[in-house]
Amino acid sequence: MKLDKIYTRTGDKGMTSLVGGVRVPKTHARLEAYGTVDELNACIGWLITVTEDEKSKQFLQYIQHKLFSVGSYLATDPERTEIRIESRISEDSITKLEKAIDEINSSLPALSGFILPGGSQAAAVCHVCRTVCRRSERRILALETEERSEILDEKVKRFMNRLSDYLFVLSRKLNDLTHCEEIYWDKNCE
């Protein structure tokens, strides 16, 4: 696909098109949902640039492709347009995330409390990704609540939930690889 023009002027008055051409306000819950997924994808792109672990970089790029699928799914009004196969999340995608979580987690020391976001630069960026992922998940659930007639694909919701778990264990791995000590929450805050 070649785009000859980047601007179309069709959104100048606050409306945009969903996949299939349906026009909706840019403030619509559907746009908030897929826009936040797009923000997460951009943050993961940033994470890739500050991560030195090649295996993690490759898996993060796989996640970016899956987030495009999630965004495409969310940008489609299923009552008016059929969901494309490339816009679906499969059980295999969820399983792949779960296996990655288990593999990383098995190599890390056990948690003894809540850890503060931070450590190495890559781990700190990973925590930003994790929090944007959680917000994406909330926006997706808000879309489902607002669009009462629509029940969103459970696999999309599960994928996003697992992704935030993956980003949490990845942040720990990135600190471990750079020998950055995790800082546990001081409940006394003294």
Backbone as a printed PyTorch tensor [residue, N CA C, xyz], in Angstrom:
tensor([[[  0.8460,  -1.1700,   0.0000],
         [  0.0000,   0.0000,   0.0000],
         [  0.8920,   1.2340,   0.0000]],

        [[  0.6760,   2.1140,  -0.9470],
         [  1.4410,   3.3530,  -1.0340],
         [  0.4950,   4.5120,  -0.7420]],

        [[  0.8950,   5.3340,   0.1800],
         [  0.1140,   6.5230,   0.4910],
         [  0.7380,   7.7080,  -0.2310]],

        [[ -0.0100,   8.2860,  -1.1630],
         [  0.5020,   9.4550,  -1.8720],
         [  0.3760,  10.7070,  -1.0240]],

        [[ -0.6790,  10.7590,  -0.2100],
         [ -0.9110,  11.9110,   0.6590],
         [ -1.0300,  11.4400,   2.0930]],

        [[ -0.3750,  12.1400,   2.9750],
         [ -0.4700,  11.8100,   4.3900],
         [ -1.7140,  12.4600,   4.9920]],

        [[ -2.0230,  13.6450,   4.5720],
         [ -3.2080,  14.3130,   5.1080],
         [ -4.3620,  14.1800,   4.1120]],

        [[ -5.5570,  14.0070,   4.6700],
         [ -6.7450,  13.8400,   3.8250],
         [ -7.7630,  14.9630,   4.0370]],

        [[ -7.6270,  15.6590,   5.1380],
         [ -8.5470,  16.7290,   5.5390],
         [ -9.9210,  16.2110,   5.9660]],

        [[-10.1160,  14.8860,   5.9180],
         [-11.4320,  14.3470,   6.2670],
         [-11.6760,  14.3340,   7.7730]],

        [[-10.6240,  14.5080,   8.5680],
         [-10.7870,  14.5050,  10.0170],
         [-10.7230,  15.8770,  10.6460]],

        [[-10.6980,  16.9000,   9.8180],
         [-10.5370,  18.2610,  10.3350],
         [-11.6720,  18.7290,  11.2410]],

        [[-12.8230,  18.1200,  11.1250],
         [-13.9730,  18.5420,  11.9360],
         [-14.2740,  17.5630,  13.0560]],

        [[-13.2580,  16.7370,  13.4070],
         [-13.4030,  15.8680,  14.5700],
         [-14.0330,  14.5190,  14.3010]],

        [[-14.1290,  14.1180,  13.0420],
         [-14.6760,  12.8070,  12.6990],
         [-13.5770,  11.9970,  12.0070]],

        [[-13.6920,  10.6830,  12.0830],
         [-12.7510,   9.8050,  11.3960],
         [-13.4770,   8.5450,  10.9490]],

        [[-12.8060,   7.7650,  10.1310],
         [-13.4110,   6.5420,   9.6020],
         [-12.8560,   5.3140,  10.3000]],

        [[-13.7410,   4.3820,  10.6120],
         [-13.3360,   3.0670,  11.0840],
         [-13.0260,   2.1990,   9.8810]],

        [[-12.4600,   1.0210,  10.1320],
         [-12.2730,   0.0490,   9.0540],
         [-13.6530,  -0.2470,   8.4810]],

        [[-13.8050,  -0.1140,   7.1880],
         [-15.1060,  -0.3070,   6.5490],
         [-15.7800,   1.0030,   6.1860]],

        [[-15.2340,   2.1250,   6.6700],
         [-15.7280,   3.4300,   6.2550],
         [-16.7330,   4.1040,   7.1580]],

        [[-17.1830,   3.4640,   8.2180],
         [-18.1350,   4.0830,   9.1380],
         [-17.4670,   5.2950,   9.7870]],

        [[-18.1610,   6.4380,   9.7750],
         [-17.6250,   7.6740,  10.3630],
         [-18.0890,   7.7960,  11.8110]],

        [[-17.1410,   8.1190,  12.6930],
         [-17.4410,   8.3080,  14.1170],
         [-16.6530,   9.5020,  14.6320]],

        [[-17.0980,  10.1010,  15.7420],
         [-16.3260,  11.1930,  16.3370],
         [-14.9740,  10.6750,  16.8570]],

        [[-13.9840,  11.5230,  16.8040],
         [-12.6580,  11.1310,  17.2930],
         [-12.6280,  10.9150,  18.8000]],

        [[-13.6830,  11.2970,  19.4730],
         [-13.7940,  11.0820,  20.9220],
         [-14.4870,   9.7670,  21.2580]],

        [[-14.8620,   9.0000,  20.2640],
         [-15.5740,   7.7340,  20.4590],
         [-14.7100,   6.7580,  21.2640]],

        [[-15.3550,   5.9470,  22.0870],
         [-14.6410,   4.9790,  22.9270],
         [-13.8020,   4.0170,  22.0960]],

        [[-14.2560,   3.7000,  20.8910],
         [-13.4970,   2.7910,  20.0190],
         [-12.1450,   3.4120,  19.6450]],

        [[-12.1360,   4.7170,  19.3580],
         [-10.8780,   5.3900,  19.0270],
         [ -9.9680,   5.5040,  20.2420]],

        [[-10.5780,   5.7370,  21.3920],
         [ -9.7910,   5.7940,  22.6250],
         [ -9.1110,   4.4470,  22.8710]],

        [[ -9.8220,   3.3700,  22.5960],
         [ -9.2720,   2.0230,  22.8090],
         [ -8.1250,   1.7490,  21.8430]],

        [[ -8.3680,   1.9030,  20.5310],
         [ -7.2770,   1.5550,  19.6140],
         [ -6.1900,   2.6100,  19.5890]],

        [[ -6.5140,   3.8440,  19.9590],
         [ -5.4760,   4.8740,  20.0780],
         [ -4.5210,   4.5850,  21.2250]],

        [[ -5.0300,   4.0530,  22.3100],
         [ -4.1850,   3.7110,  23.4480],
         [ -3.3360,   2.4800,  23.1300]],

        [[ -3.8780,   1.5530,  22.3560],
         [ -3.0820,   0.4190,  21.8950],
         [ -1.9520,   0.9100,  20.9870]],

        [[ -2.2420,   1.8940,  20.1480],
         [ -1.2220,   2.4890,  19.2840],
         [ -0.1350,   3.1710,  20.1240]],

        [[ -0.5520,   3.8590,  21.1800],
         [  0.4120,   4.4870,  22.0960],
         [  1.3110,   3.4300,  22.7330]],

        [[  0.7160,   2.3240,  23.1460],
         [  1.4910,   1.2290,  23.7120],
         [  2.5010,   0.7120,  22.6970]],

        [[  2.0710,   0.5580,  21.4530],
         [  2.9600,   0.0690,  20.4120],
         [  4.1440,   1.0100,  20.2290]],

        [[  3.8890,   2.3110,  20.2840],
         [  4.9730,   3.2920,  20.1770],
         [  5.9280,   3.1760,  21.3720]],

        [[  5.3830,   2.9870,  22.5500],
         [  6.2300,   2.8160,  23.7460],
         [  7.0790,   1.5490,  23.6340]],

        [[  6.5170,   0.4880,  23.0900],
         [  7.2860,  -0.7450,  22.9170],
         [  8.3980,  -0.5170,  21.8890]],

        [[  8.1210,   0.2740,  20.8650],
         [  9.1800,   0.6460,  19.9210],
         [ 10.3180,   1.3550,  20.6280]],

        [[  9.9790,   2.2220,  21.5600],
         [ 10.9870,   2.9230,  22.3610],
         [ 11.7620,   1.9130,  23.2070]],

        [[ 11.0310,   0.9780,  23.8280],
         [ 11.6690,  -0.0450,  24.6560],
         [ 12.6830,  -0.8500,  23.8450]],

        [[ 12.3330,  -1.1900,  22.6220],
         [ 13.2480,  -1.9460,  21.7630],
         [ 14.5600,  -1.1820,  21.5650]],

        [[ 14.4770,   0.1430,  21.4570],
         [ 15.6930,   0.9350,  21.2060],
         [ 16.6280,   1.0040,  22.4120]],

        [[ 16.1030,   0.7590,  23.6100],
         [ 16.9490,   0.8490,  24.8050],
         [ 17.2710,  -0.5180,  25.4080]],

        [[ 16.7800,  -1.5850,  24.7680],
         [ 17.0150,  -2.9450,  25.2480],
         [ 18.1780,  -3.5500,  24.4830]],

        [[ 19.1050,  -4.1500,  25.2060],
         [ 20.2610,  -4.7590,  24.5460],
         [ 20.0960,  -6.2580,  24.3310]],

        [[ 19.1380,  -6.8730,  24.9920],
         [ 18.9220,  -8.3100,  24.8730],
         [ 18.2010,  -8.6180,  23.5560]],

        [[ 18.8910,  -9.2910,  22.6500],
         [ 18.3510,  -9.5570,  21.3080],
         [ 17.0890, -10.4200,  21.3400]],

        [[ 17.0640, -11.4210,  22.2010],
         [ 15.8770, -12.2840,  22.2840],
         [ 14.6500, -11.4720,  22.6990]],

        [[ 14.8410, -10.5940,  23.6550],
         [ 13.7340,  -9.7290,  24.0960],
         [ 13.3020,  -8.7930,  22.9780]],

        [[ 14.2510,  -8.2350,  22.2500],
         [ 13.9230,  -7.3400,  21.1360],
         [ 13.0670,  -8.0490,  20.0950]],

        [[ 13.4530,  -9.2660,  19.7590],
         [ 12.6940, -10.0210,  18.7550],
         [ 11.2770, -10.3070,  19.2300]],

        [[ 11.1340, -10.6760,  20.4950],
         [  9.8010, -10.9630,  21.0060],
         [  8.9650,  -9.6900,  21.0880]],

        [[  9.5880,  -8.5780,  21.4490],
         [  8.8700,  -7.3060,  21.5060],
         [  8.3770,  -6.8980,  20.1160]],

        [[  9.1690,  -7.1850,  19.1010],
         [  8.7220,  -6.8610,  17.7440],
         [  7.5300,  -7.7510,  17.3540]],

        [[  7.5670,  -9.0070,  17.7550],
         [  6.4130,  -9.8920,  17.5480],
         [  5.1720,  -9.2690,  18.2140]],

        [[  5.3350,  -8.7680,  19.4350],
         [  4.2340,  -8.1380,  20.1620],
         [  3.7270,  -6.9190,  19.3940]],

        [[  4.6350,  -6.1390,  18.8160],
         [  4.2010,  -4.9790,  18.0400],
         [  3.2810,  -5.3940,  16.8920]],

        [[  3.6220,  -6.4660,  16.2160],
         [  2.7710,  -6.9550,  15.1280],
         [  1.4000,  -7.3630,  15.6660]],

        [[  1.3880,  -8.0290,  16.8060],
         [  0.1160,  -8.4450,  17.4110],
         [ -0.7080,  -7.2310,  17.8450]],

        [[ -0.0370,  -6.1840,  18.3190],
         [ -0.7670,  -4.9770,  18.7100],
         [ -1.4020,  -4.2920,  17.5000]],

        [[ -0.7650,  -4.4040,  16.3350],
         [ -1.4130,  -3.8990,  15.1170],
         [ -2.6900,  -4.6920,  14.8510]],

        [[ -2.6510,  -5.9980,  15.0980],
         [ -3.8560,  -6.8210,  14.9300],
         [ -4.9470,  -6.3840,  15.9050]],

        [[ -4.5650,  -6.1450,  17.1560],
         [ -5.5350,  -5.6870,  18.1630],
         [ -6.1240,  -4.3410,  17.7390]],

        [[ -5.2630,  -3.4260,  17.3150],
         [ -5.7360,  -2.1120,  16.8740],
         [ -6.7010,  -2.2220,  15.7020]],

        [[ -6.3730,  -3.0770,  14.7470],
         [ -7.2450,  -3.2820,  13.5880],
         [ -8.5820,  -3.8760,  14.0210]],

        [[ -8.5280,  -4.8210,  14.9400],
         [ -9.7590,  -5.4190,  15.4740],
         [-10.6310,  -4.3330,  16.1190]],

        [[-10.0140,  -3.5060,  16.9500],
         [-10.7640,  -2.4740,  17.6620],
         [-11.2690,  -1.3710,  16.7330]],

        [[-10.5880,  -1.1640,  15.6040],
         [-10.9810,  -0.1260,  14.6520],
         [-12.0940,  -0.5930,  13.7150]],

        [[-12.5730,  -1.8040,  13.9180],
         [-13.6200,  -2.3680,  13.0750],
         [-14.9160,  -2.4900,  13.8680]],

        [[-15.9800,  -1.9120,  13.3470],
         [-17.2940,  -2.0650,  13.9580],
         [-17.8860,  -3.3660,  13.4090]],

        [[-17.9140,  -4.4340,  14.2260],
         [-18.3260,  -5.7440,  13.7130],
         [-19.8010,  -5.8110,  13.3060]],

        [[-20.5990,  -4.8400,  13.7300],
         [-21.9990,  -4.8200,  13.3230],
         [-22.1510,  -4.3540,  11.8800]],

        [[-21.0980,  -3.7270,  11.3480],
         [-21.1780,  -3.1900,   9.9860],
         [-20.1090,  -3.7370,   9.0480]],

        [[-19.0270,  -4.2730,   9.6240],
         [-17.9140,  -4.7540,   8.8020],
         [-17.4010,  -6.0570,   9.3950]],

        [[-17.1430,  -7.0240,   8.5520],
         [-16.6060,  -8.3070,   9.0200],
         [-15.1650,  -8.1340,   9.5020]],

        [[-14.8500,  -8.7890,  10.6160],
         [-13.4980,  -8.7430,  11.1670],
         [-12.5720,  -9.5630,  10.2730]],

        [[-11.4960,  -8.9670,   9.8330],
         [-10.5270,  -9.6600,   8.9770],
         [ -9.7050, -10.6520,   9.7930]],

        [[ -9.2450, -11.6780,   9.1340],
         [ -8.4480, -12.7180,   9.8070],
         [ -7.1820, -12.1390,  10.4320]],

        [[ -6.5520, -11.1880,   9.7550],
         [ -5.3170, -10.5980,  10.2960],
         [ -5.5790,  -9.7000,  11.5020]],

        [[ -6.8420,  -9.4170,  11.7790],
         [ -7.2090,  -8.5860,  12.9260],
         [ -7.5990,  -9.4170,  14.1420]],

        [[ -7.4000, -10.7020,  14.0790],
         [ -7.7890, -11.5850,  15.1760],
         [ -6.5660, -12.0020,  15.9980]],

        [[ -6.8110, -12.2640,  17.2600],
         [ -5.7900, -12.8000,  18.1540],
         [ -6.1370, -14.2740,  18.3740]],

        [[ -5.1520, -15.1320,  18.2180],
         [ -5.3870, -16.5710,  18.3480],
         [ -4.9950, -17.0660,  19.7360]],

        [[ -5.4660, -18.2530,  20.0600],
         [ -5.0330, -18.9060,  21.3050],
         [ -3.5170, -19.0840,  21.3030]],

        [[ -2.9480, -19.3620,  20.1320],
         [ -1.4910, -19.5330,  20.0220],
         [ -0.7450, -18.2770,  20.4560]],

        [[ -1.2800, -17.1120,  20.1300],
         [ -0.6410, -15.8530,  20.5240],
         [ -0.6300, -15.7070,  22.0410]],

        [[ -1.7210, -16.0860,  22.6780],
         [ -1.8120, -16.0100,  24.1400],
         [ -0.8620, -17.0280,  24.7660]],

        [[ -0.8500, -18.2320,  24.2250],
         [  0.0430, -19.2860,  24.7230],
         [  1.4980, -18.8700,  24.5900]],

        [[  1.8300, -18.2410,  23.4810],
         [  3.2050, -17.7760,  23.2630],
         [  3.6090, -16.7630,  24.3440]],

        [[  2.7030, -15.8560,  24.6920],
         [  2.9620, -14.9000,  25.7730],
         [  3.1290, -15.6170,  27.1080]],

        [[  2.2570, -16.5570,  27.3880],
         [  2.3280, -17.2810,  28.6600],
         [  3.6320, -18.0610,  28.7850]],

        [[  4.0620, -18.6850,  27.7050],
         [  5.3340, -19.4170,  27.7310],
         [  6.4990, -18.4680,  27.9660]],

        [[  6.4610, -17.3050,  27.3390],
         [  7.5290, -16.3170,  27.5380],
         [  7.5490, -15.8340,  28.9920]],

        [[  6.3680, -15.6070,  29.5610],
         [  6.2780, -15.1880,  30.9690],
         [  6.8840, -16.2600,  31.8680]],

        [[  6.4690, -17.5170,  31.6670],
         [  6.9510, -18.6160,  32.5030],
         [  8.4620, -18.8030,  32.3720]],

        [[  8.9710, -18.6970,  31.1490],
         [ 10.4080, -18.8580,  30.9260],
         [ 11.2100, -17.7750,  31.6360]],

        [[ 10.7670, -16.5300,  31.5090],
         [ 11.4790, -15.4260,  32.1670],
         [ 11.3620, -15.5600,  33.6750]],

        [[ 10.1450, -15.7780,  34.1560],
         [  9.9020, -15.8150,  35.5950],
         [ 10.6920, -16.9240,  36.2880]],

        [[ 10.8580, -18.0600,  35.6010],
         [ 11.5930, -19.1770,  36.2150],
         [ 13.0790, -18.8690,  36.4080]],

        [[ 13.5850, -17.8750,  35.6980],
         [ 15.0040, -17.5260,  35.8190],
         [ 15.2570, -16.3860,  36.8050]],

        [[ 14.2010, -15.8560,  37.4060],
         [ 14.3300, -14.6940,  38.2970],
         [ 14.2130, -15.0970,  39.7610]],

        [[ 14.8300, -14.3010,  40.6330],
         [ 14.6400, -14.5630,  42.0660],
         [ 13.1780, -14.3230,  42.4540]],

        [[ 12.7160, -15.0360,  43.4610],
         [ 11.3410, -14.8770,  43.9270],
         [ 11.1170, -13.4590,  44.4440]],

        [[  9.9190, -12.9610,  44.2400],
         [  9.5600, -11.6410,  44.7640],
         [  9.3020, -11.7410,  46.2630]],

        [[  9.7290, -10.7240,  47.0000],
         [  9.4450, -10.7140,  48.4310],
         [  8.6180,  -9.4930,  48.8170]],

        [[  8.0410,  -8.8250,  47.8300],
         [  7.2090,  -7.6530,  48.0700],
         [  6.9540,  -6.9380,  46.7510]],

        [[  6.3550,  -5.7700,  46.8650],
         [  6.1160,  -4.9500,  45.6810],
         [  7.4010,  -4.2080,  45.3260]],

        [[  7.7110,  -4.1750,  44.0240],
         [  8.9080,  -3.4470,  43.6120],
         [  8.5180,  -2.1220,  42.9760]],

        [[  9.3930,  -1.1380,  43.1490],
         [  9.1700,   0.1650,  42.5370],
         [  9.5660,   0.0970,  41.0650]],

        [[  8.8100,   0.7440,  40.1890],
         [  9.2160,   0.8010,  38.7860],
         [ 10.5540,   1.5260,  38.6680]],

        [[ 11.4460,   0.9700,  37.8890],
         [ 12.7410,   1.6160,  37.6930],
         [ 13.8640,   0.6230,  37.5790]],

        [[ 15.0300,   1.0610,  37.9710],
         [ 16.2310,   0.2580,  37.8300],
         [ 17.0040,   0.7380,  36.6410]],

        [[ 17.2510,  -0.1560,  35.6950],
         [ 17.9420,   0.2410,  34.4690],
         [ 16.9970,   1.0680,  33.6000]],

        [[ 17.5800,   1.7550,  32.6340],
         [ 16.7560,   2.5540,  31.7220],
         [ 15.7490,   1.6570,  30.9890]],

        [[ 16.1930,   0.5140,  30.5080],
         [ 15.2960,  -0.3910,  29.7820],
         [ 14.1610,  -0.8830,  30.6880]],

        [[ 14.4740,  -1.2080,  31.9280],
         [ 13.4370,  -1.6790,  32.8560],
         [ 12.4410,  -0.5630,  33.1540]],

        [[ 12.9310,   0.6570,  33.3040],
         [ 12.0410,   1.7940,  33.5650],
         [ 11.0930,   2.0170,  32.3810]],

        [[ 11.6240,   1.9500,  31.1590],
         [ 10.7820,   2.0980,  29.9670],
         [  9.7890,   0.9440,  29.8940]],

        [[ 10.2150,  -0.2370,  30.2740],
         [  9.3370,  -1.4040,  30.2830],
         [  8.1630,  -1.1750,  31.2400]],

        [[  8.4140,  -0.5440,  32.3710],
         [  7.3290,  -0.2350,  33.3060],
         [  6.3680,   0.7950,  32.7110]],

        [[  6.8830,   1.7530,  31.9450],
         [  6.0000,   2.6970,  31.2510],
         [  5.0970,   1.9100,  30.2960]],

        [[  5.6950,   0.9800,  29.5470],
         [  4.9080,   0.1320,  28.6430],
         [  3.8470,  -0.6440,  29.4030]],

        [[  4.2200,  -1.1840,  30.5530],
         [  3.2840,  -1.9740,  31.3520],
         [  2.0870,  -1.1220,  31.7830]],

        [[  2.3320,   0.1050,  32.2050],
         [  1.2270,   0.9420,  32.6660],
         [  0.3540,   1.4060,  31.5000]],

        [[  0.9530,   1.6710,  30.3510],
         [  0.1590,   2.0140,  29.1670],
         [ -0.6610,   0.7950,  28.7270]],

        [[ -0.0860,  -0.3860,  28.8660],
         [ -0.8090,  -1.6180,  28.5480],
         [ -2.0290,  -1.7690,  29.4530]],

        [[ -1.8670,  -1.5100,  30.7300],
         [ -2.9990,  -1.5940,  31.6580],
         [ -4.0800,  -0.5700,  31.2840]],

        [[ -3.6530,   0.6230,  30.8800],
         [ -4.6270,   1.6360,  30.4520],
         [ -5.3330,   1.1850,  29.1770]],

        [[ -4.5880,   0.5740,  28.2650],
         [ -5.1990,   0.0300,  27.0420],
         [ -6.2820,  -0.9750,  27.3980]],

        [[ -5.9620,  -1.8330,  28.3250],
         [ -6.9220,  -2.8480,  28.7600],
         [ -8.1790,  -2.1840,  29.3310]],

        [[ -7.9930,  -1.1390,  30.1390],
         [ -9.1550,  -0.4410,  30.6990],
         [ -9.9890,   0.2260,  29.6030]],

        [[ -9.3200,   0.8020,  28.6020],
         [-10.0390,   1.4540,  27.5010],
         [-10.8120,   0.4300,  26.6730]],

        [[-10.2430,  -0.7590,  26.4970],
         [-10.9330,  -1.8290,  25.7710],
         [-12.1790,  -2.2620,  26.5430]],

        [[-12.0440,  -2.4160,  27.8400],
         [-13.1930,  -2.8090,  28.6660],
         [-14.2450,  -1.7020,  28.7070]],

        [[-13.8030,  -0.4360,  28.6950],
         [-14.7530,   0.6850,  28.6520],
         [-15.5230,   0.6850,  27.3360]],

        [[-14.8600,   0.3280,  26.2400],
         [-15.5380,   0.2260,  24.9460],
         [-16.6390,  -0.8230,  25.0210]],

        [[-16.3170,  -1.9480,  25.6100],
         [-17.3140,  -3.0170,  25.7310],
         [-18.5000,  -2.5540,  26.5800]],

        [[-18.2250,  -1.8000,  27.6320],
         [-19.2870,  -1.2930,  28.4980],
         [-20.1410,  -0.2710,  27.7520]],

        [[-19.4820,   0.6190,  27.0020],
         [-20.2060,   1.6690,  26.2790],
         [-21.0200,   1.1050,  25.1120]],

        [[-20.4390,   0.1620,  24.4000],
         [-21.1210,  -0.4580,  23.2570],
         [-21.8490,  -1.7060,  23.7650]],

        [[-22.8980,  -1.5180,  24.4960],
         [-23.5840,  -2.6160,  25.1870],
         [-23.9820,  -3.7670,  24.2700]],

        [[-24.1960,  -3.4650,  23.0090],
         [-24.6160,  -4.5290,  22.0930],
         [-23.4430,  -5.4010,  21.6540]],

        [[-22.2350,  -4.9350,  21.9020],
         [-21.0570,  -5.6540,  21.4110],
         [-20.2990,  -6.3280,  22.5540]],

        [[-20.0020,  -7.5810,  22.3570],
         [-19.1390,  -8.2970,  23.2820],
         [-17.8060,  -8.4760,  22.5630]],

        [[-16.7570,  -7.9360,  23.1300],
         [-15.4510,  -8.0180,  22.4900],
         [-14.8640,  -9.4180,  22.6300]],

        [[-14.0410,  -9.7700,  21.6950],
         [-13.3910, -11.0780,  21.6630],
         [-12.6000, -11.2940,  22.9580]],

        [[-12.9210, -12.3670,  23.6420],
         [-12.2410, -12.6940,  24.9040],
         [-10.7300, -12.8360,  24.7070]],

        [[-10.3140, -13.3260,  23.5490],
         [ -8.8800, -13.5260,  23.3010],
         [ -8.1410, -12.1870,  23.2620]],

        [[ -8.7840, -11.1470,  22.7560],
         [ -8.1610,  -9.8170,  22.7520],
         [ -7.9520,  -9.3480,  24.1890]],

        [[ -8.9810,  -9.5100,  25.0170],
         [ -8.8750,  -9.0740,  26.4180],
         [ -7.8180,  -9.8940,  27.1600]],

        [[ -7.7800, -11.2010,  26.9150],
         [ -6.7850, -12.0550,  27.5800],
         [ -5.3740, -11.7180,  27.1110]],

        [[ -5.2150, -11.4610,  25.8160],
         [ -3.8950, -11.1070,  25.2850],
         [ -3.3720,  -9.8410,  25.9650]],

        [[ -4.2090,  -8.8290,  26.0750],
         [ -3.7750,  -7.5680,  26.6900],
         [ -3.4520,  -7.7670,  28.1660]],

        [[ -4.2370,  -8.5840,  28.8530],
         [ -3.9640,  -8.8530,  30.2660],
         [ -2.6290,  -9.5840,  30.4320]],

        [[ -2.3900, -10.5930,  29.5960],
         [ -1.1140, -11.3210,  29.6640],
         [  0.0570, -10.4320,  29.2760]],

        [[ -0.1820,  -9.5230,  28.3390],
         [  0.9010,  -8.6560,  27.8940],
         [  1.4160,  -7.7910,  29.0420]],

        [[  0.5360,  -7.2820,  29.8720],
         [  1.0120,  -6.4780,  31.0080],
         [  1.8100,  -7.3460,  31.9770]],

        [[  1.3990,  -8.6000,  32.1500],
         [  2.1830,  -9.5190,  32.9910],
         [  3.5620,  -9.7670,  32.3730]],

        [[  3.5840,  -9.9570,  31.0560],
         [  4.8630, -10.1620,  30.3600],
         [  5.7740,  -8.9550,  30.5680]],

        [[  5.2260,  -7.7650,  30.4270],
         [  6.0510,  -6.5580,  30.5670],
         [  6.5870,  -6.4220,  31.9930]],

        [[  5.8200,  -6.8680,  32.9790],
         [  6.3080,  -6.8400,  34.3560],
         [  7.5110,  -7.7660,  34.5280]],

        [[  7.3780,  -9.0250,  34.0830],
         [  8.5140,  -9.9460,  34.2690],
         [  9.6880,  -9.5490,  33.3840]],

        [[  9.4060,  -8.9730,  32.2160],
         [ 10.5010,  -8.4980,  31.3620],
         [ 11.2680,  -7.3780,  32.0440]],

        [[ 10.5730,  -6.4840,  32.7330],
         [ 11.2760,  -5.3960,  33.4420],
         [ 12.2310,  -5.9770,  34.4840]],

        [[ 11.7940,  -7.0150,  35.1520],
         [ 12.6500,  -7.6690,  36.1490],
         [ 13.8590,  -8.3180,  35.4660]],

        [[ 13.6150,  -8.9660,  34.3310],
         [ 14.7060,  -9.5980,  33.5790],
         [ 15.7160,  -8.5520,  33.1230]],

        [[ 15.2260,  -7.4250,  32.6330],
         [ 16.1340,  -6.3810,  32.1380],
         [ 16.9810,  -5.8110,  33.2700]],

        [[ 16.4190,  -5.7020,  34.4550],
         [ 17.2210,  -5.2900,  35.6180],
         [ 18.2300,  -6.3690,  35.9790]],

        [[ 17.8100,  -7.6110,  35.9310],
         [ 18.6950,  -8.7250,  36.2590],
         [ 19.8810,  -8.7830,  35.2840]],

        [[ 19.6040,  -8.6130,  33.9990],
         [ 20.6680,  -8.6680,  32.9810],
         [ 21.7000,  -7.5610,  33.1600]],

        [[ 21.2610,  -6.4160,  33.6610],
         [ 22.1850,  -5.2820,  33.8530],
         [ 22.6630,  -5.1650,  35.3030]],

        [[ 22.3230,  -6.1580,  36.1000],
         [ 22.7410,  -6.2160,  37.5100],
         [ 22.2510,  -5.0020,  38.2960]],

        [[ 21.0730,  -4.5020,  37.9270],
         [ 20.4420,  -3.4210,  38.6830],
         [ 19.5780,  -4.0480,  39.7690]],

        [[ 19.7860,  -3.5980,  40.9610],
         [ 19.0410,  -4.1420,  42.0860],
         [ 17.6150,  -3.6070,  42.0850]],

        [[ 16.6560,  -4.4950,  42.3180],
         [ 15.2630,  -4.0610,  42.4260],
         [ 15.0640,  -3.3730,  43.7740]],

        [[ 14.2500,  -2.3500,  43.7610],
         [ 13.9710,  -1.6080,  44.9910],
         [ 12.5660,  -1.9810,  45.4440]],

        [[ 12.5000,  -2.5640,  46.6410],
         [ 11.2080,  -2.9660,  47.1850],
         [ 10.5390,  -1.7790,  47.8590]],

        [[  9.2230,  -1.7490,  47.7500],
         [  8.4190,  -0.6990,  48.3610],
         [  8.6190,  -0.7150,  49.8660]],

        [[  8.9800,   0.4330,  50.3960],
         [  9.1180,   0.6120,  51.8350],
         [  7.7470,   1.0060,  52.3680]],

        [[  7.0580,   0.0680,  52.9820],
         [  5.6900,   0.3110,  53.4400],
         [  5.6320,   1.3850,  54.5080]],

        [[  6.7320,   1.5690,  55.2400],
         [  6.7570,   2.5870,  56.2870],
         [  7.0090,   3.9760,  55.7340]],

        [[  7.6390,   4.0210,  54.5460],
         [  7.9650,   5.3010,  53.8860],
         [  8.6440,   6.2680,  54.8420]],

        [[  9.5360,   5.7410,  55.6520],
         [ 10.2530,   6.5740,  56.6280],
         [ 11.5710,   7.0370,  56.0590]]])
